[in-house]
């Protein structure tokens, strides 16, 4: 392994013709400079300098390497400058994977805020199933993931940024529950359109029902919220949905909420990323925006 500092030592010796002066320029000892050159010569399998009592001069191989060595340092400095721009200015790209419900309903305002305030930041949003989203982070295919009911997995950090209230909904045209309010007991045997149990939200609702000994008549299970809403709207049954996902339907009265006594179930929404994630300023801007 060759350190760039070794290359810097080589250039200093080539420029000054002296190991002693090169050591002074780099604030290191002369033996350290000699060691750097020996390591370079070993890796390159050649002699870089012709040493004499008067002056140290480059060999033909050393002259060739000098041009490349300078390019190495120049390229490193250019890369450093570009990285500083990304870290110190509000530019860069952010890759996000999100489950559909968060991406469609919670994330829109966040993205609009970031793009309005920091137009040079590029945001790439990809919708993904909960089962695949953690693998995408592990494979470094995305920088962040947005999930409901985050898992505690070694190597991942989860930060809950909101809690989504779950509510019982039905169609006002095809009411399953006739009264304006309900109880948990009255949910037994009602026609129910549920989330697929493979989804964290579906699993949480199912566990809540089990804990309260409620057995619904599950007509159909879906992974997609839009499909569930459509099924409820045509009267196939009731459902339990995040309130933030039905605001438009409540406004146009295609769905209605039925308050249920002692039903208080919320789903935590979280930002997930790798423990080894290195944050650019653009990434920190996104985290701050979604946490507000």
C-alpha positions in Angstrom: 0.0 0.0 0.0 1.4 3.4 -1.0 0.4 6.5 1.0 -0.1 9.8 -0.9 2.2 11.3 1.7 5.0 9.1 0.3 4.3 10.5 -3.1 4.4 14.0 -1.7 7.8 13.2 -0.1 9.1 12.0 -3.5 8.0 15.2 -5.3 9.7 17.3 -2.6 13.0 15.4 -3.1 12.7 15.7 -6.9 12.1 19.5 -6.6 14.8 20.2 -4.0 17.4 17.6 -4.9 17.8 16.9 -1.2 16.3 14.5 1.3 17.1 16.9 4.0 15.2 19.8 2.5 12.3 17.5 1.6 12.1 16.5 5.3 12.1 20.2 6.4 9.3 21.0 3.9 7.1 18.2 5.2 8.0 18.7 8.9 9.3 15.1 9.2 12.7 13.5 9.8 15.2 12.7 7.0 15.1 9.0 7.8 11.3 9.1 7.3 11.7 10.6 3.8 14.3 7.9 3.0 11.8 5.2 4.1 9.0 6.8 2.0 11.2 6.6 -1.1 12.3 3.1 -0.4 8.7 2.0 -0.2 7.9 3.7 -3.5 10.9 2.1 -5.2 10.0 -1.3 -3.8 6.4 -1.0 -5.1 7.5 0.3 -8.5 10.4 -2.1 -8.7 12.9 0.5 -9.8 15.3 3.2 -8.5 13.8 6.7 -8.5 17.0 8.7 -7.7 20.7 8.6 -8.3 22.3 9.6 -5.0 25.6 11.4 -4.7 27.3 13.5 -2.1 26.5 16.7 -4.0 22.9 16.3 -5.3 20.2 13.8 -5.7 18.8 13.6 -9.2 16.0 11.6 -10.8 16.6 8.4 -12.8 14.9 8.0 -16.1 12.2 6.0 -14.2 12.0 8.7 -11.6 11.3 11.3 -14.3 8.4 9.2 -15.6 7.0 8.7 -12.2 7.2 12.4 -11.3 4.7 13.4 -13.9 2.2 10.8 -12.7 3.0 11.6 -9.0 2.0 15.2 -9.6 -1.2 14.2 -11.3 -2.0 12.0 -8.3 -1.7 14.9 -5.9 -3.6 17.2 -8.2 -6.4 14.7 -8.6 -6.6 14.2 -4.9 -6.8 17.9 -4.3 -9.5 18.3 -6.9 -11.5 15.5 -5.4 -11.1 17.1 -2.0 -12.3 20.4 -3.3 -15.4 18.8 -4.9 -16.2 16.9 -1.7 -15.9 20.2 0.3 -18.4 21.7 -2.1 -20.9 18.9 -1.4 -20.3 19.1 2.4 -20.4 22.9 2.6 -22.9 23.8 0.0 -26.5 22.6 -0.4 -25.9 20.4 -3.4 -25.8 16.7 -4.0 -28.1 13.7 -4.6 -30.2 11.9 -2.1 -31.5 8.4 -2.9 -34.7 7.4 -1.0 -36.7 4.1 -0.9 -40.1 4.4 0.7 -43.2 2.2 1.3 -46.1 3.5 -0.8 -48.2 5.1 1.9 -45.4 7.3 3.3 -44.1 8.2 -0.2 -47.5 9.2 -1.5 -48.9 11.0 1.6 -46.2 12.1 4.1 -43.2 12.7 1.9 -44.7 15.0 -0.7 -44.5 18.2 1.4 -41.0 17.3 2.6 -39.7 16.9 -0.9 -41.4 20.2 -2.0 -39.8 22.0 0.9 -36.3 20.7 0.2 -36.6 21.4 -3.5 -37.9 24.9 -3.0 -35.2 25.9 -0.4 -32.3 23.9 -2.0 -33.0 23.6 -5.7 -29.5 22.2 -6.4 -30.2 19.0 -4.4 -31.4 16.1 -6.5 -33.8 13.7 -4.8 -34.4 10.2 -6.3 -37.4 8.5 -4.8 -38.2 4.8 -5.3 -41.2 3.0 -4.0 -40.5 -0.4 -2.5 -42.2 -3.2 -0.6 -41.4 -3.4 3.2 -39.8 -6.8 2.6 -37.1 -5.5 0.2 -36.4 -2.1 1.7 -33.8 -3.1 4.3 -31.9 -5.1 1.7 -31.7 -2.0 -0.5 -30.0 -0.1 2.3 -27.6 -2.9 3.0 -26.7 -3.1 -0.7 -26.2 0.7 -0.6 -28.7 1.1 -3.4 -30.3 4.0 -1.4 -29.2 6.4 1.3 -32.4 6.3 3.3 -35.6 4.3 3.7 -39.0 5.3 5.0 -40.9 2.6 6.8 -43.8 2.0 9.2 -43.2 0.0 12.3 -39.4 -0.1 11.9 -37.5 -3.3 12.8 -34.6 -3.4 15.2 -31.8 -4.9 13.1 -28.1 -4.8 13.9 -26.3 -2.4 11.5 -29.3 -0.2 11.0 -30.4 3.1 12.7 -34.1 3.9 12.9 -35.4 7.4 13.8 -39.2 7.7 14.3 -40.3 11.1 12.9 -44.1 10.8 13.2 -47.0 8.6 14.4 -49.8 7.8 12.1 -53.3 7.4 13.7 -55.1 4.4 12.5 -58.9 4.7 12.1 -61.9 2.5 11.2 -63.4 3.6 7.9 -66.4 2.6 5.8 -68.3 3.8 2.8 -71.2 6.2 3.6 -73.1 4.7 0.7 -72.7 1.1 1.9 -72.5 1.3 5.6 -71.5 -1.9 7.5 -71.8 -0.2 10.9 -75.1 1.7 11.1 -74.4 3.7 14.3 -72.1 6.8 14.4 -69.9 5.2 17.0 -68.8 1.6 17.7 -67.1 -0.5 20.3 -64.4 -3.1 19.9 -66.9 -5.9 20.6 -69.1 -4.8 17.7 -66.2 -5.4 15.3 -66.6 -9.1 15.7 -67.8 -10.8 12.5 -68.0 -7.6 10.4 -66.8 -7.7 6.8 -63.3 -6.5 6.9 -60.8 -5.4 4.2 -57.3 -5.8 5.7 -53.7 -5.2 5.0 -51.8 -8.3 3.9 -50.2 -9.8 7.0 -46.8 -9.6 5.3 -46.9 -5.9 5.8 -45.9 -4.4 9.2 -49.2 -2.4 9.4 -51.2 -5.6 8.7 -49.3 -7.5 11.3 -49.8 -4.8 13.9 -53.6 -4.6 13.3 -53.9 -8.4 13.4 -52.0 -8.5 16.7 -54.3 -5.8 18.1 -57.3 -7.8 17.2 -55.8 -11.0 18.8 -55.0 -9.1 22.0 -58.6 -7.9 22.2 -60.1 -11.3 21.1 -61.7 -9.8 18.0 -62.5 -12.0 15.0 -63.5 -10.1 11.9 -64.7 -11.7 8.6 -61.8 -11.0 6.4 -63.2 -10.5 2.9 -59.9 -9.6 1.3 -56.3 -8.6 2.1 -54.2 -6.2 0.1 -50.7 -4.7 0.3 -51.7 -1.4 -1.4 -53.7 1.3 0.5 -55.3 2.6 -2.7 -56.7 -0.9 -3.5 -58.0 -1.2 0.1 -59.7 2.2 -0.2 -61.3 1.3 -3.5 -62.7 -2.0 -2.0 -64.2 -0.1 1.0 -65.7 2.6 -1.3 -67.6 -0.1 -3.2 -69.0 -1.6 0.0 -66.9 -4.8 0.3 -66.3 -4.1 4.0 -64.8 -1.8 6.6 -61.1 -1.3 7.0 -58.5 0.2 9.3 -56.3 2.8 7.6 -53.9 5.5 8.5 -55.8 8.8 8.8 -53.3 10.8 6.7 -54.0 8.5 3.7 -57.8 9.2 3.6 -57.9 13.0 3.9 -59.1 13.4 0.3 -61.7 10.7 0.6 -63.0 12.3 3.8 -63.3 15.7 2.0 -65.2 14.3 -0.9 -67.2 12.0 1.4 -66.4 8.7 -0.3 -65.2 7.4 3.0 -66.1 8.1 6.7 -64.5 7.4 10.0 -66.3 5.4 12.7 -64.9 6.3 16.1 -64.3 3.1 18.2 -64.1 3.1 21.9 -60.8 2.0 23.4 -59.3 1.8 19.9 -56.0 3.8 19.9 -53.6 2.3 17.5 -50.8 4.4 15.9 -48.1 3.3 13.5 -44.6 4.8 14.0 -43.1 6.1 10.8 -39.3 6.0 10.7 -36.3 7.0 8.7 -33.9 4.1 8.4 -30.2 4.2 7.3 -27.0 2.2 7.7 -24.9 2.7 10.9 -22.0 3.3 8.6 -23.8 6.0 6.6 -21.6 9.1 5.9 -23.8 12.2 5.8 -23.3 15.0 3.3 -24.9 18.4 4.0 -27.7 17.5 1.5 -28.4 14.3 3.5 -28.5 16.3 6.8 -30.9 18.8 5.2 -33.3 16.0 4.3 -33.1 14.5 7.8 -33.8 17.9 9.4 -36.7 18.5 7.0 -38.5 15.2 7.6 -38.0 15.5 11.4 -39.8 18.9 11.6 
